[in-house]
Amino acid sequence: MLHFSRLKTALILLVTAFGILFAVPNLLPASVLQHLPSWLANSRVTLGLDLQGGSHILLEVDSAAVRKERAEQVRDDVRRVLRDAKIGYTGLAIRDTTIQLRLRDPNDTQNALTELRKLATPVVNAFLGGNTGENDITVSSGADGQITVSLTEAGINARVRSAVDQSIEIIRRRIDQLGTVEPTIQRQGADRILVQVPGLQDPQRLKALLGQTAKLSFRMVDQSMSPQQAMEGRPPPESEVLQSAEGAPYLVEKQVRVSGEDLTDAQPGFDQNSRQPIVTFRFNNNGAKRFAATTQEAVGRPFAIVLDNQVISAPVIREPILGGSGQISGNFTVQQANDLAILLRAGALPAPLKVVEERTVGPSLGQDSIQAGKTAAYVAAALVTVFMLAVYGLFGAFALVALAIHITLMFALQSLLGATLTLPGIAGVVLTIGMAVDSNVVIFERIRDEAREGRSAIAAIDKGFSFALGTILDANLTSLATAVILFLLGGSGPVRGFAVTYILGLLTTVFTAYTLTRLMIALWVKWRRPAKLPI
């Protein structure tokens, strides 16, 4: 047990050296980090919201909007299906979560029911993955050709869950493009999303960025009457009055000529003539063809660019735009142009999000938390140092060196993995200090027991490490299993932060408390050839 080959010794020292190398940047000031290679300078532990401050927002998916949009989709599908089946109808209308109509010929009822029931899709179980046995819509008939298509509660709930899942990915893309690090974005309950962005001290900008649905559409301006006439009277059935950010009204066709879903890129820039901030965009092949066809047909007409039912601009088409790209201008500031480009690149949210709770954690509070964590770590380290030196002497000093390497490796691994250190994570560091020392205590007490039975110093050390290994592995494996379950099922960021730190601490404990300590003692035995133990 005390023999180490040159290769094994070199590997242990190499792991220790790499740990020190990647942990050191956490102790260096920013002025020094600028002169280091980027791969090393960037290997720093990311501090969580509770340590460096930042923004905390709890969002809720607007389930009423999901119901309304789904009802409108079903209404359009009903219209399409009956038209394709050449079945006449009247009075197609939405009543909350039902779509009602009356067939012109009641004899078409059975045929209509057969065609409309094809629109129903099974609802998938969110947890088990199989079908629940329910459909997302039901179709029924009444007297005199009355047809009712109803949205089921199970189908609506599935839509809300899907909207939450899509929103989480879109929110992540939007925040990632802000340049922040390690945001926490996770589901809470059935229809809520928790967003925590460490280091971002502008919750209003974050709220504006996340609160916008960002549904972009390109539509023609209706010139059959003025917007004022449409507001005073009745607008054409295929048009609606929308306003710009400045409050100017526009009469815009409801038909979407090109959708924002066809965008492949959007970037902020500056107009070459006016030097005003703009947003340039590029379409995919489908969007480019539709955009080209629209601009060819409508030369000389104003073309409205609409974002979330608000007209950003309505330029007049001077000539066909065939390249599949264009620009949006609208008296933007540089930040507004940048944020709009982020929204368009990340994509539109499937449903509006409402801010339920928001708060900002100041950097001063984070510094207080760091200081409190440091104080706890210093006190724990001091007590452990006094105990180990007083009880185990030289072997205790070896254990303290291993403990220092243990802490170093923990921070090195967190830096390499990009894990976020939270206040509970600091508690995990303090806890693993005790775990690491406990492993050494088990080994040293076992060595003492072997020495009391009359074994020589070298034999006692060898047997002590040999017999203690099983106990150390059993204790750490059971703790590791608990920590993994805590990470997978813990839910909240602080709980998972504690679990990550604890898992890393358990892994480095086995290496430092057993392997590294054994190497140091083996080298000492080889050098001194002791006749008696120093403990």
N, C-alpha and C positions, 0 to 999 in steps of 0.2 A: 504493500500500500504506500510505502514511502519512496518507492523508486519512480523517478520521472525520466523518460527518455528526453533527448535533446529536442526532438520534434514537439513533444507534448509541452515541454517547458517553453519553447519558442511560441507555440500557439497561445498559451495562457498569457504570456507577456504581451503578445501582439493584440489580443482582445482587450487587455487592460490599457494598452497605449492608444488604441482606437477609441476606447471609451473616454479617455481623458481628452483626446483631440476634439471629439465632437461635443463634449460638455463644456470645454473652455469658453467658446463664444458666448455662453450665457452669463459669464462673469465680466466680459469686456465691454467698455463703453462704445458708443456708436462711432466715435472718431477713430478708434482702433479698427473696428470691423470694416471700415471703408478700404483699408489697405490689405485685407485678407482676400483670398480667392472666393468667388461667389458661392461655390459649393460648400465652403466652410462657414462663410459669414451668414448664410441663410439657415444654418442648422442651429436654430435657437428654439427654445420651448415657447409655444404660444400661450399667452395668459388668457384665461377665461374672462367672462363678463364681470364676475365678482372681484377680479383682481386688477384689471386695467380699465374698468369702466366701459360704457357703451350703451347701446339702445336695446330695449326689450319691448316687443310688440306682440300682442295676442290678437289674431285675426279670426274672423268667422265667415264661412262661406254663406252667401245670401241664398238660403234654400228657397225663398219665395221666388227669386229670379230664376233659379234652376227649374222650379215647377212651371213658371210662365214660359221659359224658353222651350222646355220639353213639350208643353202643350202646343206651342206654335209649330214646332217641328212635326208633331203628329198631325196637326191640322193640315199642313202642307202635304204630308204624305197621303192623307186621306183624299185630298183634292187630286193628287197625281194618280193614285190608284183607281179612283172612280172615273177619271178622264180616260185613262188607258183602257179601262174595261167598258168604256162607252155607256156608263150608267148615269142618267140624269139625276140631278139633285137640286135642292134649294135650301136657303137658310143655314148654310154652314157657319157655325159660330162656336166660340169657346166660352164655357161656363166654368170658371175656376179650373178644376182638373178634368173636365169632361168636354168632349167635342160632340156637338149635336148637329144633325141635319135631317132633312126629309127627302125621301126619294120621290121623284115625279111619278114613277110607276111603282106602286107597292108590290107588283109581281116580281120586281128585281131584288126583293129583300134578301132572299136566300143567296143569290149570286153575289150581292154586295157584302153580306156577312162572310162568305167564303174568301173573297178577295181581301177584305180588311183584316181578317184574322191572320193573314200572312204577315202583317206588320208586327205581330207580337213576337217578342224574343224572351227566352227563359232568363230568369234572374239568377245570377251566380252567387253562391254562398261566399261571403267575404273571407271566411276563416278556413273552410274546408275545401273550397274550390269547386265543388260540384253544384249541380242545379238544385234550387230550393223547391222546385215543383210549382212555382208561380211564374206567371208572365208579367212583363212590364206594363201591358195594357190588356183590357178586356173589351169585347165588343158585344153589344146586345141590341135587340130590336123591340119596337113597340108597335102600337096600332098605327094604321094609315102610313106605313113606310117610314116610321120614325126610327132613326139609327143613333145609338149613343156609344161613343168610344171613350172609355175611362182610363185614366192613369192609375195604376195600383200603387199603394203605399210602399210595397216592397221595391217596385221599379223606381220610384222617386228616391228612396233611400239609397239604392244602388247608384243612381245618378249623382247624388250628393257625395257619396264616398269616392266615386270616380273623379268628381270635380276637385275634391281635396287632394287626391293623389297627383292629379295633373298640376294643381296649383303649387304644390310643394316643389315639383321639379322646375316650374317656371320661376318661382320665387328664388330658388337656388341659382338659376342662371342669371337672374337680374342682379342679385347681390354679389355673385362672383365677379361680375363685370365692374363693380364699384372698386375693386382692388382690395377689399377687406380680407382678413384671414379667418378661417375656422368659424364661420357662422353656425349657429345651432338652429336647425329648421326641422321641426317634427310635429306630427299629428298629436292633438289633444282632444280626446273624445271623438264623437262622430263627425263633427263639422268644424272643428277649430284647428288652427295652425299656430304654433309657438315659434317666434323668430327672435333670436338673440344675436346681435352683431357686436362683438367686442371691438373696442377702439373707435366706434362711430359715435360721435357726440352730437349728431344732427338728426334727432328723431323725426323732425318734420319732413326732411328730404326723404328719409327712409319710408315714412308713411305715404308720402306722395308717390314714391316709386312703386310701392307694393299695392297701393289702393287703386291704381288705375288698371282697368281691365285691358286697355291697349288694343281694342278691336279696331283695326284700320280698314278703311274701305275707300275705293275711288268710285265716285258717282257723278252723273251729269247734273248740271244745274238746270232746273226747269224754267224756261223763259216764256212760258205761255201766259203768265201773269206776274206781277211784282210780289215780293214777300209781304208787303203791307196789305195788298188786296187779299192774299191767301189767309192772313191772320184775321182780317176783318170779315171776310166771307167764309168760303169753304174751299180748301185747296183741292186740286185734282186728286182722284182716289189713288193714283200711283205715285204721288209725291207727298212730301212733308216739309214743314218749316223747321230748320235747324239754325242754331246761333253760333257765332264765332266766340272766341274768348273775350273779345271786346264788346260783345252783345249785339253785333250786327246780324240781322236775320237773312237767311238764304232759303229759297225754295229749291229743294233738292229731290231728285228722283229716288224712289225707294230701291230701285234695282241696283244691285252692286255690280259694277262693270268688272272690277278687279278687286280681289280680296287681299288683305294683309297676310293671309296664310301663304300666298305665293311669293312673299319676300324671301330672299336668301341672304341678304346683308343690308345693313344700314350703318352709316358712319357719319359723325359730325364733321363739319367743314366750314368753309367760308366762301361766299359768293365772290367770284372774281371781279365783278363790276362794283357792287355796293360794299364789299368787305363785311357784310352782315353774316352772322352765324346761320348755317343751313344744315339740313340733314340730307345726305345723298343716299339713294337706295338702289337695289338691283333685284330684279325678278328672276324666278326660275323660268324654264322654257315655256311652261303653260301660261304663267303670268305675263311673260314678255309678248307672247302671241296675242293674248287678249288685250294687253295694253296698247300694242301696235294697231290692232284692228279698231279699237275705240278711238284712238287719236287720229286715225285716218278718216273715220266717218264723221268726226266732230270738229274739224278744223274751223276755227273762228268762234267756237262755243266755250263758255267757262266750264271748267272741270273741277268738281269739289273733292278735296282731300279731307276725309272725315275720320276723326279719332274719338271713339266713345261718344258718338252722336253729337260731336262738336266739330264745326268746320274749322280746320286749321288754316287753310287757304283755298282760294278758288281761282286759279290762274286761267287765262284764256289760252286755248290750244292754238299756237301760231302755225305749227307745222307738225306732221306726223312724227312720233317718237318711236323709232324702230329698233333701238339698241337694247331695249329691256332694262333701261335705267333712267333715273330722273332725280329730281331734288325737291325737297319740301322747304319752303321759306314761310316765316310767319312772325317776324319781329321777335325772334328768340334771343335770349341771352346765351352766353357760351354754355352755362350749366344746363339750361333748358334744352338746348340742342343735344348736348351729351346724354342727358337723361332720356330724351325721346328716342335717340338712337339705341340706347340700352333696351328700352321697352320693345322696340320693333324687332331687335335681334333676338330677344328672349322669347318673343311670341306672346299671344294674347291669353289672358286668363280665361278659363272656361266659364267662370261665373264671377260676379262682383264679390269683393271681400270687404267686410266691415271691421273696423278697429274696435275691439272690445276692451282692450287694456293697453296702456303704453306707459313706459317710464324710462328714465335715463339714470344710469348708475355713473356717478361722477368719478374721475380718476383719484380724487382725494380719498374716497371711501375704499377704492381698490388698494391704494397705498397703505391705508390703515390695516386692511386685511392681510396684505403681504407682510407688514411689520409684525402683526400678531402671529402669523404662521412662522416667521423667522424666529421670533422669541421662543415659541413652543419647541421648534427644532433645536435651537441652541441649548435650551434647558435640558431637553431629552439627551442630546449628545454629551453634555457635560456630566450628567448623572451616570450615563452609561460608561463614560471614560473613567470616572472615579471608581465605579464598581469593578470594572474589568481589571484595572491596574492593581487595585487593593486586594482582590481575591485571587487573580491568576498571574500576576506579575508579568514576566516576559511574554508568556503565551497570551495574556490579555492585551499586550501591546500589538502582537501579531493580529489579534482579532480586530483591534481598532483600525489598523491599516486596511484590513479587508473590508471593514465597515465603511471607511472613506471611499474605497474603490466601488463598493456596492452603491452608495449614493451617487457617485459619479456616473456609473453605468446606467442607473435609472434615468438620469437627466439626459444622457447621451441617447438612449433608446427613445425617449419622448421627443427629442429633437429630430431624430431620423424619421420617426413615424409620423411626425406632424401632429402629435397628440396635444390636446389643450389641457393646461394645468389650471385647475380650479382650487378654491379654498378647501373643499373636501379632499382634493388631490393632495394638498399639502398634509392634511391629516393622514392620508394614506402613506406618505413618505415617512412621517413620524412613526406610524404603526409598524412599517417594515423595518425600521431601525431596531425596534424591539424584537421583531421576528428573526432578523439576522443574528443579533447577539444571542438570542435564545438557542439557535443552532450551535453556536460555539460553546455555549454553556453545557449543552448536552454532550458534545464531544469531549470537553475538558473534564467533566465529571466522570465520564466513562474511562478516560485515561487514568484518573485518580483511583478509580475502583480497581483497574488492572494492576496499578502499582502497589496497592494495598495487598493484593494477592501474591506479591513477591516477584512479579515479572520485572525484567530489566527496563530501563527507561525507553530504549528503542522498541522493545516488544510491546510495552504498555501503550506507547504512542500508536504503533501499528494496529494493535487490537482495538484501541479506542476509536480510531477513525473507521475501521472496518465494521464494528458493531453499531456505531452511531448512524451510519449511512442509511440503513433501513428506516430508522425512526425519523430522520430528517425528511426523507422522501415521502413517507406516509403523511406526516404533518403538513408538508407543503402541497402535496397533491390534493388532499381534502380541502385545504384552504383555496387552492387554485380552482377547484370545481365550483366552490361557493362564489368566488369572484367572477368567474365566467357567467354563471347564472345571474348574478347581480348586474353584469354588463348587458346581457341580452334582454333581461326583463325589467331592468331598473327604470327605464322610461326617461326620466328627466336628465338634463345635462350634468348637474352636480353629482348625482348618484353614479352615472356612467364615468364621470371624471375620476371619482374615487376608485371605481372598479379597475379602470385602466392603470392607474398608478399602483394599485395593490397587485395586479397581475404582473406588471413589470418588476415590482419589488420582489415577488416570490421567485420569479425566474432568476434574477440576479443573486438572490440569497443563496441558492444552491451552488452557484458558481463561486461566489466570493467566500461564503462561510465554510464551505467544505473544500473545494478544489484549491482556491488561492491560499487559504490558511494552511492547508496541508503542504502546498509547495513551499511556503515560507518556513514552516517547521522542518520539512525535509532538508532544505538547504542549510538550516541551522544545525541539524543533527549531523549532516555531512561535514560541516566545518568544525564543530566543537566536539563531536563524539562524546556526549554527556554520559556520566555515570549515574546521575540522579536527575529527576525532573525538577524544573524551576517553578513548579506550582504546588 
